[in-house]
Every structure is written in structure tokens, then in C-alpha cells.
């Protein structure tokens, strides 16, 4: 395995950038690791001239790219995931790949684990549609609520920041969020889940007691306007079964770009 698989030090992550340069989905999370904007790890088939790579993102998902025909490397990757990574990422494994060849390879590598392909939708923003559908959105902020950009104090109310970003400081330096608040409490927020290669992925959450009031739409509008002013590109992704997320994406002017097949298997620890 040592001859077939090599873990890169963070200052060498840039070596795999060419292997992911052409991907058409999930750029924010992949490049958040490659650019060291978020915690992550990278394994390759060659330490200085890699032709295949596995990226472990801060959310615990796996991303494979490059050549898929190196049997020794593929078996080493299989062993790494089953023996070493599952204790870290959990027993529900999601592996993303960016070519038909890799998808076939993953079908075979994890057949014994009952691997299956699950569907994920990826959306891109239609700016004209957003501006048309959400014109005058600030006037819809309800009485008693306030729109705020998330600062250090509010960031402490957002779960998952330290896992995804490593620290609140890193999030405030490289990410951002907008929240609808009531008093000092976040009721709904839209935040940067991942950022890389000038792309951001949006994460939205609303307090259960305040859903179906349009608050998520308002927080998302503020987030989107921030991105447009900063020249950032967006990605909105959700699982096929998540109808509310797909409906909110359409309401905000996002248009589906792709149906992505992701490999999933359950491997109890």
C-alpha cells in the first residue's frame, strides 16, 4: 500500500489542482481543501506527479478524480477508506467522482459493502431571474425581526462552523453569513458552507418554530447579493428527495444544472 498510496502534506495540495480543474460540480468543497481554506486531507498515486487523487473534505465526504485504471492504487484507496477513514468520517460513506470510469470503478470496489448510487441536484443562479423574483425583498422583513451580517457573537450560534472551517476565526476570515434575528437570537441564516476557486456553496437553516414564513428566502437574498457584489460564483446542491430545498432554490432564481450520481454505502464500525 505504501508504494501505491501517498498522503500529501498541505503545502503540496496544489499538486492535485489540475486533476480537479475541469469538474462541473462541487467545486467549492473540493477547492476549499486544495486551497487550505478548510480542514481536509489528500491522497495520491505519486507524491510529486500525481495522476489520481482522493480528497477528504471537512464535511467528511470523499472526492475522487484523475486516472481510474491503476488497480494497485484503487485497492489501496479501498483499504484506506474501510480501515482508516470510516472511524473518522462515520459509517455512512459518500464518495463523489467526476467521470463515468470512476463511477464504474467505485461500483466494483465497494460492491461487497452494498454500494449504491444516489441522486443529487446541482443548481446555478440565474441572476436576472433572481432580481425579477426577489425585487424589493428587504421590504418583506417582518416587524420585530432584523437582518444582520453574522459577526463573531452570532457565529457562536451556528452549529458546525468549527468542523467545516476549523475555527470561527477562519470562518470569519474566509466565509460569511447573513441572519434574520429576533433580539440576539438567530432565527434563520444563510452561510458559506464551503468556499474555493472563487465559488461558494450556500447552507440555509431556519428555526423549526419559524418555518414557512419566508425568512430563509430573506437571509438567502442577502447572502446572494453579497456574493454578486464580491464577484463570487454560487453552487446550490441538495439531495433529490429534499423537495423544500429544490423549491427554495427555484424561488430564488436558481436553475438546475445537473443530476449528479453519488456513491453511498453503510459500513458499521
N, C-alpha and C positions, 0 to 999 in steps of 0.2 A: 504494500500500500504506500509506503514512504516514497518509492520511486515513481508512483503513478499520481500522487496527490500531494499538493503543496499549499500550505496556508500562507497567504501574503501578509506582510506587515502593513499597517495602514498607510504608511508613506509610499507603498507600492501599489495601492489600489488602482491608481491611474492606468496601470498596465492593461486592465481589462476594459477600459473605456471603449476601445474600438470594437470589442465583441458585442457591446450593447448599443452602439451608436445608431443602429437602424431600427430599434424596437419602436413599435407604434402604440404601445400601451404600457402603463405602469412605469413611465419614466421617472416620476417624482421619487418613488420609493427606491428604485434601483440606484439612481444617481445621488440620492441623499447619502447612501452608503459609500459609493465610489468617491464622492467629493468630501467625505468625512464630516458631513453636516449632521449626521445622526449615527448612533452606535450601529455596528454591523461587522460582519466577517466575510472573507473572500477566500475561496479555494480554487486552484487552477491545476492544469495538467503539466505545466512547465513554469519554473519560478521566474524566468526572465522573458520568455517569449510564449506566453500562453495562447493556446488555440481553443480552449474550452474553460468555462468558469461557472462557479456556483457562488451566488451572493446570498448571504443570510441578512435580511433586513431587520430593523429594530422592532418590527411588529411580529417577528418570528416566522415570516414566510420565506420561501426559497425561490430563487430565480436563476434559471439555467440558460446559458447561451453559448454560442460558438459551435465547434465541431461536436457531433454526437456519435461518431463512429469509433471512438477509442474504447475498446472493450475493457481494458485494464482500468482506465480512469473511471468509467461508468460503474464498474463493480466497486471501486474504492469509494465513490460517491454514495453508492447504496449502503455500504458498510458504515460510512461516516454518519449518515442520517439515522440509520436504525440503531447504532450502538452509542453514538456520542451526542447527537443533536436532539433526539427526542426528549431526553431528560431536561434539556434547556428550553425547548420550544413548546413542549407539551405533546400529548398523544394524538392530537388532531393535526395532521400534516397537510399543508397546502404548498404545492410546487407549481410555479409558473414557468412556462417555456415559450420560446419565440420562433419556433419553426415546426413544420409537420414532422420532421425527422426526430426532433427531441420529444415530441408528444408520443410518437410510436415507441421510442426508447423507454420512456417512463412507464408506458403501458406494460412493457416486458419486465423492467427492473423491479416493479413493485406489484406484480401480478399476485404473488403469494400473500400480500397484505390486503388484497381485495381493492386495489386502487380503482378509482372511477373518475370520470371527467365530469366536472360540474360547471354550470354556466355563469358567467359574469358579464354584465353590461358595462361598456365604457362610453362616456358621453363627452362631447366637446361643446364649448359655449358658442352660440350664435349671438354675437354682440348686438346686432340690430334687433333680433327677437327679444333679447333681454331688455333693451332700452324701451321697446314698444310695450312689452307685457308688464314691466315693473316701473313705468313712468310715475313719478310722484310718490314713490314708496315711503319716503320719510313722513309724509302726512298721515300714514296709517299706524304710526306708533301709538299704542293706546295710552290714555291718560293713566298716570301712575307708574309708567314704565319709562326706561331711558336706554338709549343706545350708547355704548361705550366701546372704545378700543381697549382690549384687555391689557392691564398693567400687571405688575408683579403681585399686587394684593389679590386681584381677581384670578390670576393664573393658578393660585393655590386651590381654587375650587374646581379646576378642570382635571378630571382623572386621566391618567395615562401619559401625562406630559413627560415625566421622568423616564418611563420605559421607552417612549418613542424618541425622545430628544436627548436623553442622558441627564439633563438638568433643566431647571426653569431658566437659568441664565442663558443656556444655549437656545432654548425656545424663543426667548425674548430678543435674542440677537439675530436669529435666522428665520424664525417663524413669526406669526402674528395671529390675532383672533379678534373678533367683534362679538359683543354680547348684548342681549337685551336683559336689563337688570331691573329688579324691583327692590328699592333700597340698596343694600350692599350685596344682594344675592343674585347670582346668575340664574336666569330663567331659561334662556335659550342662547346658544352660542354657535358660531361658525369659526373653525380654526384650521390652521395649517397642520395637516397630519404628517405630510412629508413635503420636502422641497429639494429639488435638484435639477440641474441642467436648465435653469430658468423656468421650471414647471412646478406647480403646486397641486397637491391633492387636498380636497376640502373634506372636513369632517364636521357634521352637524348633529347637535343633540339638544333636546328640549325637555325640561322637567315634565314628568308624566301628567301632573295635575294641570298643566297649562298648554297641552297639545290641542291641535285643531283650532288655533286662534290666529294663525298666520305669523307667529313670532319667529319661527325658523326661517321663513321667507325673508323677513326683515333683516335678521342677522346675516343671512347669506347675501342679501343685496349689498350690505355694507362691505362684506368681505370681497365680493366680486368687483365693486367699484375701486377698492384698494388695489386689487390685482391689475385692473385695467390701467390705472394711473401709474403703477410701477412697471408696466410692460411685462408682467408675468403671464404665462400660459397656464391653462387650467386642465385638470383631469377630474372627472366625477365618475366614480365607479361604484357599482353595487351588485349584489347577487341577483340572479333572475327572479328569485322568489320575493324580493324586497319591493313590493308594489308601492308603498309610500315613498320610498327613495326615488323610484323611477318617476312617480307623479310630481314630486317636488322638482326634480331636475327639469322636466318639461315645463313646469310653471315658471321657472327661472330663465328659460330660453336655451337650455342645453339640448343638444340633438345627439341621438345615439350614433356612435361611430363604428362600433364593433361588438360582436358577441365573442367573448373570449372563453376558451376551454381551459380550466384549471384542474390539475390532478389533485385528488384528495384521497387520503386513506386514514383509518383509525388504527393506531398501534398502541394498545395499553402498555403502560410502563410496569 
